[in-house]
Amino acid sequence: MNRTATSDLLKHTLSAIPSMFGKLVYLSGLRNTESGRYEHYGLALVFGDRDAEKALRMSHQKVFQDWLSHSLQQQKSDLDSYFASHLGEPRAVVNFWLEKTAYNGFVPNNSRLAERQLFSADLAALLILFKNEYAGLPVRPTAWQHP
C-alpha cells in the first residue's frame, strides 16, 4: 500500500470536515504562528516532519485557492454549513472576526497579495451579510447554556 502524507491527510482528516471553510480554519490552526511551519503530530509520526509539513502546507494552499474560485453565493453557502456545524455562537464569531479581522489568519503564508486582498474583501462582505441576518435572530444556546 503506497500512501502519501497528502492522501492520508485527505482521507483520514479533511474528509471528516464538512465545509471547505472548516478545512481552511483547521489547516490554518496547524500552522505554528512563530515559525510559520505546519505541525501535525500523527502525520509527522507516520510520514516524518518534512513530508507532513509539506502535505499540510500544500493542502492549506489548495483549499484556500479552491475557496477563492467559488462564487460569493457558493462561499456563503459553505459558511452557512460551517456555522451550522460550529459549536460556538455564530453571531459572536462573526462579530469577533469583523472587529479583529481574525479571518486574515486563515490565509496561507505563501499566498499572493491579490489572493489575500480578494479573500479579505469577500469574507468581510459575507460576514457583514451574516451579521445583518443574525441581527434579528435569538441567540442560539451553546452546549453549556440551557434553552
N, C-alpha and C positions, 0 to 999 in steps of 0.2 A: 504494500500500500504506500503510494507516494504522496504524502501530504505536504503542503507548504504552510507556512505560518499564516499567509493571507487566506488560503482556503479554510484553514482551521478557524480563523477569526470569523469569517463569513458564516460558516456552517454552525459553529457552536455558540457564538456570542451575538453577532449582529443580526442574525436571522430571528432571534428572540425579541428584538426591539421593534415594535410595530410601526413606528413612524420614522421617516427619514430624518426629521429634525431631532428625534430622540437619539438616533445613531450619531448625529453631529454633536449633540451635547455629551453623549457618552465618550466618544473618541477624544473630544477636546479635554475632557476630565482626566484622561490618561496621560496628558502632557504635563511634565514637570514644569512649573512656572519659572523656576530658577534656571534650569539647564535648557529648557525647550525640548528635551528628549521625551519620547513616549515610553511609558513603563507599564508592563503587564506581567505580573509575577508568573502566572501559569503558562502563558505563551512563551516567556523567556526560559522557563524551566524546560519546556519541551523542545524549543527551536533555537535557543540561545538568544542572548541580549540583542545582538546585531540584527538577526532576521526578524525577531519580534518587533523591534523598534521600527524597522523598515516597513513591515506589514502594517503597523498602526499608522505610521506617517502617510503611507500611500493610501490606505483606506480612508483616513480623515480627508485627504485632498480629494479623493474620488467622490465621497459623499457630499462634500462641500460643492464641488462642481456640478454634481447631479442636482443638488438643491437649486443652484443658480440657474440651471437650464429649464426649470419649471416656471410656468406662468404664475402670476400673483394668485390667481384662483386656486391653482394646484398647491401652492405654498400655504395658502390659507386653510385649505382642506387638511393638509398634513399637520399644520399647527393645531387645528381643531382636534385631530387624533392625538397629538402629543399632550395637549391639555386634558383631554378626557382620560388618558392613562396615567397622568402625573398625580402623585399623592398630595402635592401642595394645592393651595387655593389659587386658581388661575388669575384671579384679579390681583392678588398680592404679587405674583410672579411678574405679570405684565407691568404693573406699576414700578416694581424694582428694576426690571430690565430697561424700562423707558427712562427712569430717573438716573440710573448709573451707567446706561448704555452697556450693561453687562454682557449683552449678546455679542459684542465685538470679541470677547474671549473665545467664542466658538469658531473663529476663523483660523485656518491653518497658518502657521508662521511663514510658509513659503508661497503664500498667495500673492498675486499681483495686486497693485494698488487699485486698478479698475474693478477687480473682483471684490476687494474689500469694500469699496465705495458702493457697489451695486448691492451687496449683501446688507450693508448698514442701512441704505435707503429703503430697500424692500422690507426689511424687518421692522424698521421704525414705522413705516406706513401700516404694516399689518398689525403691529402692536397698538397703534392708535385706534385702528378699526376695532380690535378686540376690546380695548378699554371702553370704547363707546358702547359696544354690545353688552359688556358686563355691567355697565353703569346702573342699569335698572333691575338687574337680577339680584336675588338674595344671595348672601354669602353661602357657599357650599360647605357643609360640615366636613371637617377633616377627620382622620382616624381617631384623634383624641377628643373631639367635640361630640356631644350628644345632640341629635336633631331636635 
